[in-house]
Amino acid sequence: MPQVVISGFADEAVYDRDVADPREQLSVFSALGLLHYTPRFVNLSGKHGGNKNVIYLDADEFTRLRELNDEYDMKVSSLGTPIGKSALVEGKPSKGKYKSRQEVMDDLDKAFTAGFKLSTRLLRGFSFYPPEGDDTGKYYQQALDMLGKIKDSCEREGFLYGIEVETGLIGRDGQTVSRFLEDLGSPNVVGVYDGANVHVQGLNSVGEYINMERRLGWMHMKDYEVPCKKAIELDEEGLKHFCPVDVGLVDYGTILCYFKSKITDIGSRLRGFELTNFSGGDVLMELEPHISPKKGGGQFGGHSGPDGMGVALRALTKLLDRAGLDYRLRDYHSIKLRKMAKKIA
C-alpha cells in the first residue's frame, strides 16, 4: 500500500509569524521528525514585514533556501502559492485584490520557476473570489476560463495545479471544485480537500470529501471544534476555533476510510509530478493546523507555533495509525543513511 507523505506549511511553525525565518521553519520540522515541508511564506531578511510568498523569491534567495533544505535534509512537497486567491472582477468589492489575467499568468510563471528551483511540480492554488454579495454561480464560467489558462500552462510545463476548497472562493465547496475538475478534464489539475474549510461553511465534511474524491490530489489536515450550522462570517476574527484533527468535529475517521479504499488511485495522480522528493504512488497530507489560540487562521495565513505544530503532527499520526495508513518519520537509521550519502557525494 502507498505511504502517506506528511508535510505541512512550515511558516506556521515559527515563534513569530511576522518573521517566517526558513531556518527556524526547518529546525522545527526536522526536530518533529518530518522529512518534507510546504514552503509558503519565507523571510530571509530577518526583518518584520520581510515575509514573501515563496514564488516571489529572487535568485539569491532561492540559492540560500536550497542550501538550507540540504543542510536540514528537508524535501519540498508542494508550493503554497497564492494563485487564484485574487478577485475575478475588476472594480467590484471583493475579499481579494483584483489581478488581471496577465498578472495571474505572470505569478504562475514565477511558481514554475520556484518549482524548478525547489524540485517540485505540485502547486497549491485557488479558484478566485467573486464580487461580495453576488451569486457565485454567475461567475463560474469566467473562473473556469481563467483556470483553463492555468491548466494549459501547467500541461506545457509539466506541473500539477491543486485547487483548494475554501470559504468565499468560487470553488468554496466540493461539488463546485469537482465541477471545475470535470470541465477542465486534465491530469494536470486536481482537487485539494480541507475538512475544516468546508465545516466552517456549515457543510457536511464527509459529503464534500466524496464530491471531490474522484479527482482528489491531496489533503490539508486541520479541524474545527465549534459547530457551524451556517457559514461563519468570512473574516480573520471569525475563524478562531481551529484544532488538531483528533479533537474536532470534522469526521476524519469516516473520511480516511474512504481515502484508504481509493489510496492507489489518489497516489497515481501525483506520480511523475513529485520528482525525487517522494516515491511515485505515495499520497500527500499537509498540516495546516491554524491552532494558535491568539492568532488562529483565516483567508491569508495562519499560525500554530512550534508547540502547536507538534500537537497537530501527533494528532495526525494518531489518526493515521487508527486508520491503518502507513507513514514515515525521521529515525536514527534514516539520519545515518543521509549522512553516509552526503559523504559519498
KOLTORKE-468039 format. One record per residue (C-alpha): residue in three letters; x negated, y, z negated; residue number from 1. Coordinates in steps of 0.05 Angstrom, whole numbers, padded with zeros to 5 digits, always signed. Layout:
# KOLTORKE-468039
  res       u       v       w    n
  ALA       X       Y       Z  NUM
...
//
This chain:
# KOLTORKE-468039
  res       u       v       w    n
  MET  +00000  +00000  +00000    1
  PRO  -00026  +00071  +00015    2
  GLN  -00053  +00111  -00044    3
  VAL  -00026  +00177  -00068    4
  VAL  -00077  +00232  -00059    5
  ILE  -00066  +00280  -00117    6
  SER  -00085  +00352  -00102    7
  GLY  -00060  +00419  -00125    8
  PHE  -00062  +00495  -00119    9
  ALA  -00126  +00507  -00158   10
  ASP  -00116  +00582  -00164   11
  GLU  -00061  +00564  -00215   12
  ALA  -00113  +00533  -00260   13
  VAL  -00155  +00595  -00274   14
  TYR  -00151  +00632  -00340   15
  ASP  -00135  +00699  -00308   16
  ARG  -00091  +00693  -00246   17
  ASP  -00115  +00762  -00222   18
  VAL  -00186  +00735  -00214   19
  ALA  -00179  +00670  -00176   20
  ASP  -00253  +00651  -00182   21
  PRO  -00265  +00589  -00139   22
  ARG  -00320  +00564  -00186   23
  GLU  -00270  +00565  -00243   24
  GLN  -00218  +00532  -00200   25
  LEU  -00264  +00475  -00181   26
  SER  -00292  +00468  -00251   27
  VAL  -00222  +00457  -00279   28
  PHE  -00201  +00409  -00224   29
  SER  -00264  +00367  -00227   30
  ALA  -00260  +00365  -00304   31
  LEU  -00188  +00339  -00298   32
  GLY  -00213  +00284  -00253   33
  LEU  -00185  +00309  -00187   34
  LEU  -00221  +00296  -00122   35
  HIS  -00181  +00343  -00078   36
  TYR  -00153  +00414  -00082   37
  THR  -00110  +00461  -00042   38
  PRO  -00141  +00529  -00033   39
  ARG  -00092  +00587  -00033   40
  PHE  -00117  +00650  -00068   41
  VAL  -00192  +00657  -00073   42
  ASN  -00233  +00712  -00106   43
  LEU  -00308  +00712  -00091   44
  SER  -00318  +00784  -00115   45
  GLY  -00301  +00773  -00188   46
  LYS  -00260  +00837  -00188   47
  HIS  -00188  +00846  -00209   48
  GLY  -00148  +00856  -00145   49
  GLY  -00200  +00817  -00105   50
  ASN  -00157  +00756  -00092   51
  LYS  -00149  +00736  -00019   52
  ASN  -00109  +00682  +00014   53
  VAL  -00159  +00631  +00040   54
  ILE  -00143  +00646  +00113   55
  TYR  -00169  +00717  +00104   56
  LEU  -00239  +00699  +00080   57
  ASP  -00297  +00723  +00122   58
  ALA  -00354  +00680  +00149   59
  ASP  -00400  +00691  +00089   60
  GLU  -00343  +00675  +00041   61
  PHE  -00328  +00610  +00077   62
  THR  -00401  +00591  +00072   63
  ARG  -00401  +00604  -00003   64
  LEU  -00336  +00566  -00012   65
  ARG  -00362  +00506  +00026   66
  GLU  -00425  +00507  -00017   67
  LEU  -00381  +00505  -00080   68
  ASN  -00340  +00448  -00051   69
  ASP  -00404  +00408  -00041   70
  GLU  -00431  +00427  -00110   71
  TYR  -00368  +00401  -00144   72
  ASP  -00355  +00343  -00095   73
  MET  -00286  +00370  -00081   74
  LYS  -00248  +00360  -00016   75
  VAL  -00194  +00405  +00013   76
  SER  -00127  +00370  +00023   77
  SER  -00087  +00425  +00057   78
  LEU  -00088  +00501  +00061   79
  GLY  -00036  +00542  +00023   80
  THR  -00024  +00592  +00079   81
  PRO  +00027  +00649  +00076   82
  ILE  +00050  +00637  +00147   83
  GLY  +00125  +00642  +00154   84
  LYS  +00134  +00678  +00088   85
  SER  +00150  +00743  +00122   86
  ALA  +00213  +00779  +00144   87
  LEU  +00241  +00755  +00210   88
  VAL  +00277  +00820  +00229   89
  GLU  +00245  +00889  +00231   90
  GLY  +00279  +00948  +00198   91
  LYS  +00326  +00909  +00151   92
  PRO  +00315  +00898  +00076   93
  SER  +00284  +00830  +00063   94
  LYS  +00247  +00794  +00008   95
  GLY  +00185  +00791  +00051   96
  LYS  +00145  +00842  +00090   97
  TYR  +00160  +00843  +00165   98
  LYS  +00107  +00815  +00211   99
  SER  +00112  +00817  +00286  100
  ARG  +00105  +00754  +00328  101
  GLN  +00034  +00775  +00346  102
  GLU  +00016  +00785  +00272  103
  VAL  +00044  +00717  +00255  104
  MET  +00004  +00684  +00311  105
  ASP  -00059  +00722  +00290  106
  ASP  -00050  +00694  +00220  107
  LEU  -00042  +00625  +00250  108
  ASP  -00108  +00633  +00288  109
  LYS  -00141  +00652  +00222  110
  ALA  -00112  +00590  +00190  111
  PHE  -00141  +00548  +00246  112
  THR  -00209  +00579  +00232  113
  ALA  -00203  +00565  +00158  114
  GLY  -00182  +00493  +00172  115
  PHE  -00243  +00482  +00217  116
  LYS  -00288  +00512  +00164  117
  LEU  -00260  +00472  +00107  118
  SER  -00248  +00406  +00143  119
  THR  -00173  +00400  +00141  120
  ARG  -00118  +00404  +00193  121
  LEU  -00060  +00409  +00144  122
  LEU  -00026  +00478  +00137  123
  ARG  +00028  +00492  +00087  124
  GLY  +00076  +00544  +00116  125
  PHE  +00147  +00570  +00114  126
  SER  +00208  +00587  +00156  127
  PHE  +00216  +00663  +00149  128
  TYR  +00261  +00709  +00108  129
  PRO  +00328  +00731  +00136  130
  PRO  +00355  +00801  +00121  131
  GLU  +00381  +00805  +00050  132
  GLY  +00455  +00792  +00040  133
  ASP  +00465  +00768  +00111  134
  ASP  +00488  +00700  +00135  135
  THR  +00426  +00658  +00142  136
  GLY  +00455  +00617  +00198  137
  LYS  +00457  +00677  +00244  138
  TYR  +00380  +00676  +00245  139
  TYR  +00368  +00602  +00254  140
  GLN  +00354  +00606  +00329  141
  GLN  +00307  +00666  +00321  142
  ALA  +00268  +00629  +00266  143
  LEU  +00267  +00566  +00310  144
  ASP  +00236  +00606  +00367  145
  MET  +00181  +00631  +00320  146
  LEU  +00169  +00561  +00293  147
  GLY  +00166  +00536  +00365  148
  LYS  +00108  +00583  +00380  149
  ILE  +00073  +00558  +00317  150
  LYS  +00086  +00486  +00338  151
  ASP  +00057  +00498  +00408  152
  SER  -00007  +00527  +00379  153
  CYS  -00013  +00471  +00328  154
  GLU  -00006  +00420  +00384  155
  ARG  -00061  +00454  +00424  156
  GLU  -00109  +00459  +00364  157
  GLY  -00092  +00392  +00331  158
  PHE  -00062  +00419  +00266  159
  LEU  -00003  +00397  +00225  160
  TYR  +00045  +00452  +00200  161
  GLY  +00085  +00434  +00138  162
  ILE  +00150  +00473  +00128  163
  GLU  +00161  +00480  +00053  164
  VAL  +00233  +00482  +00030  165
  GLU  +00241  +00544  -00013  166
  THR  +00291  +00593  -00041  167
  GLY  +00310  +00654  +00001  168
  LEU  +00280  +00630  +00066  169
  ILE  +00319  +00607  +00126  170
  GLY  +00295  +00537  +00111  171
  ARG  +00319  +00541  +00040  172
  ASP  +00348  +00471  +00036  173
  GLY  +00330  +00402  +00061  174
  GLN  +00385  +00400  +00113  175
  THR  +00361  +00464  +00147  176
  VAL  +00288  +00443  +00145  177
  SER  +00307  +00376  +00174  178
  ARG  +00346  +00410  +00229  179
  PHE  +00285  +00452  +00246  180
  LEU  +00242  +00390  +00249  181
  GLU  +00292  +00353  +00293  182
  ASP  +00298  +00411  +00341  183
  LEU  +00223  +00421  +00345  184
  GLY  +00213  +00346  +00356  185
  SER  +00138  +00348  +00346  186
  PRO  +00090  +00304  +00305  187
  ASN  +00052  +00369  +00291  188
  VAL  +00108  +00397  +00246  189
  VAL  +00133  +00362  +00183  190
  GLY  +00172  +00379  +00120  191
  VAL  +00143  +00394  +00051  192
  TYR  +00191  +00376  -00004  193
  ASP  +00193  +00412  -00072  194
  GLY  +00244  +00388  -00122  195
  ALA  +00243  +00450  -00166  196
  ASN  +00252  +00495  -00106  197
  VAL  +00318  +00461  -00089  198
  HIS  +00341  +00453  -00162  199
  VAL  +00338  +00527  -00176  200
  GLN  +00387  +00538  -00119  201
  GLY  +00439  +00494  -00152  202
  LEU  +00426  +00439  -00101  203
  ASN  +00421  +00364  -00112  204
  SER  +00347  +00345  -00115  205
  VAL  +00357  +00274  -00090  206
  GLY  +00404  +00293  -00035  207
  GLU  +00357  +00346  -00008  208
  TYR  +00299  +00297  -00010  209
  ILE  +00339  +00247  +00030  210
  ASN  +00355  +00302  +00080  211
  MET  +00280  +00313  +00091  212
  GLU  +00253  +00242  +00085  213
  ARG  +00256  +00224  +00159  214
  ARG  +00204  +00277  +00176  215
  LEU  +00172  +00287  +00108  216
  GLY  +00098  +00303  +00109  217
  TRP  +00080  +00313  +00036  218
  MET  +00108  +00337  -00031  219
  HIS  +00097  +00393  -00081  220
  MET  +00104  +00368  -00152  221
  LYS  +00138  +00415  -00201  222
  ASP  +00202  +00412  -00242  223
  TYR  +00252  +00458  -00277  224
  GLU  +00281  +00449  -00347  225
  VAL  +00344  +00493  -00344  226
  PRO  +00408  +00471  -00309  227
  CYS  +00423  +00512  -00247  228
  LYS  +00496  +00505  -00227  229
  LYS  +00486  +00561  -00178  230
  ALA  +00425  +00594  -00147  231
  ILE  +00381  +00636  -00193  232
  GLU  +00373  +00708  -00171  233
  LEU  +00312  +00708  -00125  234
  ASP  +00262  +00748  -00165  235
  GLU  +00198  +00737  -00203  236
  GLU  +00231  +00748  -00271  237
  GLY  +00287  +00699  -00258  238
  LEU  +00241  +00639  -00248  239
  LYS  +00211  +00626  -00316  240
  HIS  +00230  +00555  -00334  241
  PHE  +00186  +00510  -00291  242
  CYS  +00158  +00450  -00327  243
  PRO  +00118  +00385  -00316  244
  VAL  +00151  +00331  -00274  245
  ASP  +00164  +00284  -00333  246
  VAL  +00208  +00330  -00373  247
  GLY  +00251  +00369  -00323  248
  LEU  +00318  +00360  -00291  249
  VAL  +00295  +00340  -00220  250
  ASP  +00308  +00266  -00213  251
  TYR  +00238  +00247  -00192  252
  GLY  +00248  +00175  -00215  253
  THR  +00300  +00164  -00161  254
  ILE  +00262  +00206  -00110  255
  LEU  +00199  +00164  -00119  256
  CYS  +00239  +00100  -00109  257
  TYR  +00260  +00127  -00041  258
  PHE  +00189  +00153  -00028  259
  LYS  +00157  +00086  -00044  260
  SER  +00203  +00049  +00004  261
  LYS  +00181  +00096  +00061  262
  ILE  +00109  +00107  +00040  263
  THR  +00077  +00075  +00101  264
  ASP  +00119  +00118  +00149  265
  ILE  +00104  +00181  +00109  266
  GLY  +00029  +00167  +00107  267
  SER  +00028  +00154  +00182  268
  ARG  +00049  +00227  +00195  269
  LEU  -00015  +00252  +00164  270
  ARG  -00061  +00203  +00200  271
  GLY  -00110  +00240  +00244  272
  PHE  -00099  +00308  +00212  273
  GLU  -00134  +00296  +00146  274
  LEU  -00203  +00285  +00178  275
  THR  -00252  +00255  +00128  276
  ASN  -00220  +00285  +00066  277
  PHE  -00177  +00224  +00051  278
  SER  -00163  +00157  +00084  279
  GLY  -00115  +00154  +00142  280
  GLY  -00047  +00128  +00119  281
  ASP  -00052  +00155  +00048  282
  VAL  +00002  +00203  +00024  283
  LEU  -00006  +00271  -00008  284
  MET  +00024  +00302  -00070  285
  GLU  +00003  +00372  -00091  286
  LEU  +00011  +00401  -00161  287
  GLU  +00042  +00470  -00162  288
  PRO  +00069  +00470  -00233  289
  HIS  +00080  +00544  -00249  290
  ILE  +00083  +00527  -00323  291
  SER  +00050  +00586  -00357  292
  PRO  +00103  +00608  -00408  293
  LYS  +00089  +00682  -00395  294
  LYS  +00078  +00684  -00320  295
  GLY  +00112  +00622  -00293  296
  GLY  +00122  +00625  -00219  297
  GLY  +00161  +00659  -00164  298
  GLN  +00161  +00672  -00090  299
  PHE  +00089  +00696  -00083  300
  GLY  +00048  +00653  -00130  301
  GLY  +00048  +00621  -00198  302
  HIS  +00004  +00607  -00258  303
  SER  -00008  +00548  -00304  304
  GLY  -00076  +00560  -00334  305
  PRO  -00128  +00505  -00346  306
  ASP  -00087  +00473  -00402  307
  GLY  -00022  +00476  -00363  308
  MET  -00053  +00443  -00303  309
  GLY  -00079  +00387  -00347  310
  VAL  -00010  +00375  -00376  311
  ALA  +00020  +00376  -00306  312
  LEU  -00030  +00325  -00280  313
  ARG  -00018  +00277  -00338  314
  ALA  +00057  +00283  -00326  315
  LEU  +00049  +00266  -00253  316
  THR  +00004  +00206  -00265  317
  LYS  +00054  +00180  -00317  318
  LEU  +00109  +00186  -00264  319
  LEU  +00067  +00151  -00212  320
  ASP  +00048  +00095  -00260  321
  ARG  +00122  +00085  -00276  322
  ALA  +00139  +00082  -00202  323
  GLY  +00082  +00033  -00187  324
  LEU  +00047  +00081  -00140  325
  ASP  -00029  +00077  -00136  326
  TYR  -00075  +00138  -00140  327
  ARG  -00148  +00151  -00153  328
  LEU  -00184  +00199  -00200  329
  ARG  -00257  +00212  -00213  330
  ASP  -00293  +00158  -00254  331
  TYR  -00364  +00142  -00273  332
  HIS  -00376  +00097  -00213  333
  SER  -00350  +00147  -00162  334
  ILE  -00395  +00201  -00192  335
  LYS  -00456  +00155  -00186  336
  LEU  -00439  +00137  -00114  337
  ARG  -00432  +00210  -00094  338
  LYS  -00499  +00227  -00127  339
  MET  -00532  +00170  -00090  340
  ALA  -00501  +00192  -00024  341
  LYS  -00529  +00263  -00035  342
  LYS  -00599  +00235  -00048  343
  ILE  -00597  +00193  +00016  344
  ALA  -00571  +00253  +00056  345
//
